[in-house]
Amino acid sequence: MQPNRFKRQTLALFFIVSLIPALVVASIWYLNMQADDQVHILVDFQAFVLPVFLLGIVPAMVLSLVFAELLARPVRRIHNAALELAHGHFNTHFKEQGAGEFKDIGEALDQVASRLEQTLSAAASETALIEAERNKLRGVLSAMTDGVFALDKDGRIILFNRAASELTGRSIESVAGQLAEKVMPFRLNGELVMTRWLATQQGTDRIGRWRSLELYREDGASLFVDVEAVALSNDPNGIRALVTFHDLTARQQLEQMKVDFVALAAHELRTPLTEIKGYLDILQHESKGLTKSNREFLARSMSSATRLTGLVNNLLGVARIEHGELNYQPEPVDYLAFAEDIIDELKPGLKQQQVAFEAKLPVELPQLMADPIGLREVIVNLVDNAAAHVAPKVGQVTLTIRRHRDDIETSITDNGTGIPASALPHLFTKFYRVDEMKSSTRGTGLGLYICRSIIEAHGGRIWAESKEGEGSSFTFRIPLRQVAPTSKSDNNTTITRGAHGWIKEHSLH
């Protein structure tokens, strides 16, 4: 209540109270006026009633003014102090502004002011801390060399750091509020992968990782990136996914240059090697006049030329695989008859190496849709690899074929030296060799990589199991269902039928 209003109400109250004796006197005067002795009553009125009236009204009015001021003063002080509080001056002391009930009110207001001051101080500290953390986060995101962006529940971009802008050539303003699937389409073999995955992860806290995805810049150029996305379920800022991508384009280009160089070198070596092998073959057919030592030299030269030719073919095969130029052409294959033909082909060489060979074949199998040249290369490579790691006379290689649900499973097992557990995850990568410095066998580390590429082109998978000192087992499965060809030949390509004839020949000129 405002002081002036309180003062007016107090004056009105005391004015009404002071009128009561006046009204009583007036009533008595009126009744006496009705009597006969009017002059006596008038004298009595002037002598008694009027002084009483004046003595009652005047003090009442004076007391009303004094009491109203006494009451209005603490109210006015509390009112002024409350105005100070409203302006943010929390050091005002209300309990000193009056006594009695006004003192209690002042003490209550003091407590309110103290709590307000504490609350606002804490809020200011929290706001400063939050702002400092936000500035720190902005600094971290700005300094990161990896692109980072965040999505809301509708898949729209709500955060886009500077690195993401520089890598993609898109400004932060142009992508804000846009669908990530539209402006940041990560693709693997032409198919969207990351944003579609995020759409299925609503309400979960999961992490997804992808390697070597393709992303188009604003100018149409391609980026190759590794991507990691985190789906968030209860983020207070409305972020439903946070995506980080690392640019691999420079590394991809370097890898491509390496592959192209290796392919070019292998291609240039193939022609002179073919001539060398041809001349050596002619010399072997006409070696009757040569001495025994010369024939041994010739045989070693022929073996080295053959091994070098295999290396060149492997390098060319890897180059074609890296270019994505597999020419998988499936056809119905009677896998049992196919395997028996390969076994007959391999037995003489294994016998010469003094390695025992056993085949475990089922009675019947359904036809398999596959490329027979590619499958032959896988089986021959795995059997040769097993034979190279067993000891002569005691070595054993076993080929086992069986049906596993909707797949055909083929295993090549040996009782050789085995493979360390630490090497198993790396066996099917390029140029990887187990304990290369101590290995007694020769190889390029490309055979298993090529095998994996062929099996994966068939829609299957390949893996290895081993225990050191007890031998190894290499197994691959190929689905019985038909798999679409990986590529089609055209008028500008030729299909050769050499060691890697099932791979499209890439022109390097």
Secondary structure as UniProt FT lines:
FT   HELIX           3..33
FT   HELIX           38..44
FT   HELIX           45..49
FT   HELIX           50..86
FT   TURN            87..88
FT   TURN            90..91
FT   HELIX           95..97
FT   HELIX           101..143
FT   STRAND          147..151
FT   TURN            153..154
FT   STRAND          156..160
FT   HELIX           162..168
FT   HELIX           172..175
FT   TURN            176..177
FT   HELIX           180..183
FT   STRAND          187..188
FT   TURN            189..190
FT   STRAND          191..192
FT   HELIX           194..199
FT   TURN            202..203
FT   STRAND          206..216
FT   TURN            218..219
FT   STRAND          222..231
FT   TURN            236..237
FT   STRAND          241..247
FT   HELIX           249..285
FT   TURN            288..289
FT   HELIX           292..322
FT   TURN            323..324
FT   STRAND          331..333
FT   HELIX           335..352
FT   TURN            353..354
FT   STRAND          356..360
FT   STRAND          368..370
FT   HELIX           372..387
FT   TURN            388..389
FT   TURN            392..394
FT   STRAND          396..404
FT   TURN            405..406
FT   STRAND          407..414
FT   HELIX           421..426
FT   TURN            427..428
FT   TURN            430..431
FT   TURN            434..438
FT   HELIX           447..457
FT   TURN            458..459
FT   STRAND          461..467
FT   TURN            468..470
FT   STRAND          471..479
FT   TURN            491..492
FT   TURN            499..502
//
